[in-house]
Amino acid sequence: MLYYNRGSESEMLTEEDLRRGLSEALGKLGERKKVLAIPPDYTRLHSQAGIVTRLAWEYYRERLTDVLPALGTHAPMTETEIRNMFGSVPLSLFRTHDWRKDVVTLGEVPAEFIRQQSEGKVDYPWKAQVNRLLVEGSFDLILSIGQIVPHEVVGMAGHNKNVFVGTGGPEGINKSHYLGAVYGMERMMGRADTPVRRVLNYASEHFARQLPILHVLTVVAQGEDGQLKIRGLYIGDDTECFQLAADLSLKVNFKMLDEPLRRVVVYLDPAEFKSTWLGNKSVYRTRMAIADGGELIVLAPGLKEFGEDKQIDALIRKYGYAGTPKVLSLVRESEDLRNNLSAAAHLIHGSSEGRFSITYCPGHLSRKEIESVNFRFADLDEMTKRYNPGTLKDGFNTLPDGERVFYISNPALGLWAYRGRFVD
C-alpha cells in the first residue's frame, strides 16, 4: 500500500515537508509500540536519510528502540559520523551490523529462478539473509529508510536492497553482487526492473511478509546551484513506492549526453570516500559516458584503502581490477575469490574493460599500491592544482590552456551516459 507520495522534477522538499509527509504516513498505520529504523550508513550521507531517521525518532520517541544502519560490508559508523548524519538521535539506540555473524536466513530463492534471471550465466540458489534483530526483536514496525538513485549492482538503489543487502550476510551479499556483475553493469544501471531486483522482490514476496517493513524513500538531486534538492518522498509497504521513486530518479539523476566524453574529472569527498570499494562509483557512474580511449581522473584525497572489509581489501590487492573475462576465469580457478563473490563482482565493476584509462590521485595510497590493482597513478597535489574542485563547475569546463574536461563533484548523486552507448 502507498501511504505517501510527493515528488516532481521541480520539487524542493524542506525538512518541514519531510516531517509532515512522514507524520501523515505513520499516522495511517495506527499505534506502534516498538519500532526499528534501518537507515543507510555514512556512505549515503547525501540521501537525507539522516534527517528522516531523526524525524521518525521525534515522532515515536521512546517507542523507536533501535537504529540499525544498513552497513552491508562497510565499516561501522563512528560516533562523529552518527552525530553528523543523525543529529540528536541518541547514540544508545545505534546497533552495528556484522555481515558475517549477525544474520539469519529467511528462505532460499531457487537456483532455477536465478538461472532464468541471469540468462543462464549463473546457476545457484540465493539465501535471503537479514540481521537477526529484524526477526528476533519483536518489532511491530520496521522503517527501511533510504534513497532511490542509479546503482551498479541492482540498477536502482534502495527499497528492499536496504534490507537484504544492507543488513544481509555473506551469501546474500556475495551472490547478488555477482549476479549483477555477470549479467552486465551497463545493462542494469538506471533501470528499476533488473535480475537482481527481481530476486530481491521474490524474497520480499515469499519470505519477508511476516516482517512489518515500511519503506521511506527519498529522491535527491543536485540543483543548478550545486546544492542538494530533495525532489521526492515516497512511503509504502510494497513495490509501488519504489517504482514511483525510481521513475523520478531516472528523470533527475540520469544525465544523458549528446557526445562521448574524452576526459572526465571526478572529485571524491574525503569524508565519504575512503576506499575504492566506494570510490569506484566514479567508474561505475561515468563508464557509459566515456569515449573509447578516453580518461577518467579521480581526485581522491580521503583514499586510504581498497576494501573497507579487510578480507575484501586483501583480495582486491591480490587480483586487481582485471576485467570480466579474467575475473570469471579467476573465480573458476581460485577458491578464495569463489568464496567472496562480492569481491569478484567489484573487480569487474571497477575495470574499464580496457576501453578507457582510470587514473587515481589518492591521498593516502602509494603509486605502487595504485598501479598494483591496474589503475594509473597521479600526484594528488599536482592534479588538484590543474583540476581545482574549488573553481571547476559540474559539467563541461575549458581550462586556460584550452583543455576541455567534464567535471563531476559527487558521482554518488547521478548516472551519466552517452546517448549512442545507452540502450534502453
Secondary structure, DSSP 4 states (H G I P E B T S, - for coil): -EEEEEE-TT----HHHHHHHHHHHHHHH---S-EEEE-B-GGGGGGSHHHHHHHHHHHHGGGEEEE--B-TTSPPPPHHHHHHHHTTS-GGGB----TTTSEEEEEEE-HHHHHHHTTTS----EEEEEEHHHHHS--SEEEEEEE--EETTTEE--TTHHHHTTT--HHHHHHHHHHHHHH-GGGTTT-SS-HHHHHHHHHHHHH-TTS-EEEEEEEEEE-TTS-EEEEEEEEESSSHHHHHHHHHHHHHHEEEESS-EEEEEEE--TTT--BHHHHTHHHHTTTTTEEEEEEEEEEETT--BS-SSHHHHHHHHHH-S--HHHHHHHHHH-HHHHT-HHHHHHHHHT--TTSSEEEEEESS--HHHHHHTT-EE--HHHHHHHS-TTT--SEEEE-TTS-EEEEES-GGG-EEEETTT---
